[in-house]
């Protein structure tokens, strides 16, 4: 997983990342439960990343960006062309980052009292 994060990272402005994420999310049908969870987790990572009032640790910031870019960018494999299984590796990577940085995510939710999730 760390290798995927490293390969996916690049400097990107957070607003541009948000636009790319919105575009990607419009093309992803929430057909399977893990795909719906992927969408929600991706939105959550972006929400935390884009909150200018929250001091996110640098390692978490880089991993959030990497995971979102991995999800956003098209891959050439046939598996990624099939919606039912094509997002499984994206889901696993986003879930890995979510678990790896659980303390940072918990800290965010403890500091942001009025968080409203955008479910769809």
C-alpha positions as semicolon CSV with decimal commas, in nm:
position;residue;x (nm);y (nm);z (nm)
1;X;0,000;0,000;0,000
2;X;0,281;0,239;0,085
3;X;0,426;0,190;-0,263
4;X;0,093;0,285;-0,422
5;X;0,078;0,596;-0,205
6;X;0,429;0,695;-0,302
7;X;0,366;0,644;-0,674
8;X;0,041;0,839;-0,666
9;X;0,163;1,148;-0,481
10;X;0,231;1,470;-0,666
11;X;0,202;1,835;-0,581
12;X;-0,152;1,948;-0,647
13;X;-0,351;2,247;-0,531
14;X;-0,626;2,133;-0,295
15;X;-0,902;2,312;-0,491
16;X;-0,787;2,146;-0,812
17;X;-0,788;1,813;-0,630
18;X;-1,147;1,887;-0,524
19;X;-1,251;1,954;-0,884
20;X;-1,086;1,633;-0,999
21;X;-1,255;1,440;-0,720
22;X;-1,599;1,584;-0,806
23;X;-1,551;1,488;-1,170
24;X;-1,447;1,135;-1,075
25;X;-1,735;1,092;-0,831
26;X;-1,986;1,187;-1,104
27;X;-1,860;0,893;-1,310
28;X;-1,862;0,633;-1,032
29;X;-2,193;0,450;-0,990
30;X;-2,246;0,348;-0,625
31;X;-2,341;-0,005;-0,725
32;X;-2,175;-0,206;-0,451
33;X;-2,153;-0,136;-0,078
34;X;-1,776;-0,102;-0,089
35;X;-1,808;0,152;-0,374
36;X;-2,053;0,358;-0,166
37;X;-1,807;0,340;0,124
38;X;-1,523;0,441;-0,108
39;X;-1,720;0,747;-0,217
40;X;-1,798;0,847;0,142
41;X;-1,440;0,791;0,257
42;X;-1,298;0,988;-0,037
43;X;-1,532;1,278;0,043
44;X;-1,431;1,263;0,408
45;X;-1,057;1,265;0,329
46;X;-1,107;1,562;0,099
47;X;-1,318;1,745;0,357
48;X;-1,043;1,710;0,618
49;X;-0,771;1,795;0,368
50;X;-0,948;2,109;0,247
51;X;-1,038;2,246;0,591
52;X;-0,806;2,545;0,621
53;X;-0,870;2,577;0,994
54;X;-0,747;2,226;1,072
55;X;-0,373;2,158;1,106
56;X;-0,341;1,816;0,944
57;X;-0,008;1,643;1,000
58;X;0,215;1,645;0,692
59;X;0,234;1,265;0,657
60;X;-0,147;1,238;0,670
61;X;-0,183;1,524;0,422
62;X;0,047;1,353;0,172
63;X;-0,127;1,017;0,218
64;X;-0,473;1,172;0,177
65;X;-0,362;1,342;-0,146
66;X;-0,199;1,021;-0,272
67;X;-0,506;0,810;-0,200
68;X;-0,738;1,059;-0,368
69;X;-0,513;1,088;-0,673
70;X;-0,493;0,710;-0,696
71;X;-0,873;0,696;-0,695
72;X;-0,911;0,985;-0,943
73;X;-0,655;0,888;-1,203
74;X;-0,747;0,637;-1,470
75;X;-0,557;0,312;-1,472
76;X;-0,497;0,107;-1,782
77;X;-0,585;-0,237;-1,651
78;X;-0,894;-0,419;-1,773
79;X;-0,996;-0,480;-1,412
80;X;-1,032;-0,104;-1,360
81;X;-1,271;-0,083;-1,653
82;X;-1,523;-0,313;-1,481
83;X;-1,720;-0,107;-1,224
84;X;-1,814;-0,398;-0,998
85;X;-1,454;-0,498;-0,927
86;X;-1,265;-0,205;-1,075
87;X;-1,271;0,009;-0,763
88;X;-1,165;-0,264;-0,521
89;X;-0,798;-0,158;-0,514
90;X;-0,902;0,207;-0,478
91;X;-1,126;0,110;-0,187
92;X;-0,849;-0,089;-0,020
93;X;-0,601;0,199;-0,051
94;X;-0,842;0,464;0,078
95;X;-0,943;0,233;0,365
96;X;-0,574;0,172;0,442
97;X;-0,510;0,547;0,464
98;X;-0,821;0,593;0,675
99;X;-0,700;0,327;0,921
100;X;-0,339;0,446;0,914
101;X;-0,444;0,799;1,008
102;X;-0,733;0,713;1,236
103;X;-0,595;0,933;1,514
104;X;-0,581;1,237;1,285
105;X;-0,935;1,170;1,160
106;X;-1,061;1,127;1,516
107;X;-0,885;1,448;1,616
108;X;-1,055;1,629;1,328
109;X;-1,401;1,513;1,432
110;X;-1,332;1,600;1,796
111;X;-1,236;1,955;1,696
112;X;-1,505;2,012;1,433
113;X;-1,829;1,989;1,627
114;X;-2,070;2,071;1,347
115;X;-1,956;1,837;1,072
116;X;-2,233;1,741;0,832
117;X;-2,154;1,458;0,593
118;X;-2,244;1,503;0,228
119;X;-2,373;1,157;0,153
120;X;-2,478;1,208;-0,211
